[in-house]
Amino acid sequence: MSKTVAATPLDIAEVSFSDLILLLSTNAPDEGRFRGVLETVGTELGRGGSGLLAIADVPRAGALRRRLLPLARRLALMDHPTRAQLLKKHGLGSDVPLKKLDRSVSSFAKLLRHSGKLHLLESLNSIECINGTPFCLDKARDIDGSEESKGDDDMDILGELVEELGLYMMELGILVARACDIVIGGGQLEQSIADFGSAKARLIHYHSELDNIIIKESSTNRKGLVKKVSANMGLHPSLSQKRSGSPAGACIKTEDQTATVTKIHTKDTTTEDFADAISLLNLWQEWHYDYGIFTVLTAPLFLHASTGEQCLISQECHLPDGHTHLQLCSRTKLFSVRCSPESFIVQVGEAADILSGGKLRSTLHAVSRPSSSTDISRETFVVFLQPSWDKTFTYYGNSFDPEDESSDDREISSVRSDGSEGSCHNDLFTQEILKKIPPLSSRLKEGMTFAEFSRQTTKQYYGGGGIQQKN
């Protein structure tokens, strides 16, 4: 019988936006709802939980998400000079080498600065007002589009969209930090975020294989066909003839990759084979912990690409393989995360784990590629919340390390799934994943500042002799 590696579907718990805002109420809140929010936050982000929490029914989130996320792919496929000029215009940069033609991820970053006051929420006087009134930054443009010309291009307001949604998500993270402080005591998380007052936002495009073909063809075309970027996609029309002999969803792998895949599915699979599998290009992003306090993410948008007569056409598609392609790893299981399409996800980072004295659970995660098609890209928007660079950490020993036998078993105690379980061979696979993670005890020392911790973490993951290579 073939040995395969499967993941258990995981429906992460949700809290509604209207319930989360009870934390801001100056009046006596509904005691049952208030306690319900705190219980969910404590259970899901604590040591026995998944380290993830979904926030559902956020006003106007759907409109913001639908307008911003498709811009990630358009930016990724533009020629470099045009894109550089556009990013400069809107105050964005990148933390990945955008000139690298075979990159699997394109990331467009902006530093957000917060006033220290929850102005998006506190400007409204009551829960009833929040439920009944769309709220936004004080912008002249209606972000829902009701007051703008249908001919306008969202790329023209890229910076505004990033800032609007980014600050929105930052404040959702602050509210979750407030809830955690109430549950675990100490009050460090919200104050640490407020003391820094900034966060990094990233608009991320995870490339389909067709995207990389397009980028390479554009860069190597020597006949002047890439003189002008399409206003819609940043592509030249000659690409409509490319890949005409390849069926949609054809899997493109090198001979070495194909050989490794074959070994994984044979009865003679060894631990070395599982290690080889991890290095395959079935991951858009390698296994890692985020080292900040919280990461706030939109639910991803998936686009399926097809070639038309004049340009590449992208259409939104349902979740490929039925999940978000965010994967979690416990000691013996892999989980594939599922959530509602327009919710936000709050994910615990290592700084929260440390500042809470181990009461919160940081999440070991990766982003996997769809198995159903290689012409599907993934778009998402992420905000990273962190403490000040000079924040000093207290180290409680190596009990946080997943490799340490004295630590919790890092199993998710309340899996909300369809009942299916990962393969019994996942234990070997997860152990190989854990070998690729630099232990927290090797990166954190007593009295270390967050800046020193982040440098050490980055060095051990990606630096010279690091465990992983940077995309």
VENHUKA-V593316 format. One record per run of one state. SS is the DSSP state (H for helix, E for strand, - for the rest). FROM is the first residue (numbers start at 1). LEN is the number of residues. If there is no record, write none. Layout:
ss: {SS/SS}
from: {FROM/FROM}
len: {LEN/LEN}
//
This chain:
ss: {-/E/-/E/H/-/H/E/-/E/-/H/-/H/-/E/-/E/-/H/-/H/-/H/-/H/-/E/-/H/-/H/-/H/-/H/-/E/-/E/-/E/-/E/-/H/-/E/-/E/-/E/-/H/-/E/-/E/-/E/-/E/-/H/-/H/-/H/-/E/H/-}
from: {1/8/12/14/17/25/31/46/47/52/57/61/78/80/90/93/94/105/114/119/123/127/133/154/185/188/197/198/207/209/221/237/242/255/265/271/279/283/289/294/299/301/308/312/318/320/323/326/330/334/339/344/349/350/356/360/361/365/369/376/386/392/393/398/401/426/436/440/443/449/450/463}
len: {7/4/2/3/8/6/15/1/5/5/4/17/2/10/3/1/11/9/5/4/4/6/21/31/3/9/1/9/2/12/16/5/13/10/6/8/4/6/5/5/2/7/4/6/2/3/3/4/4/5/5/5/1/6/4/1/4/4/7/10/6/1/5/3/25/10/4/3/6/1/13/9}
//
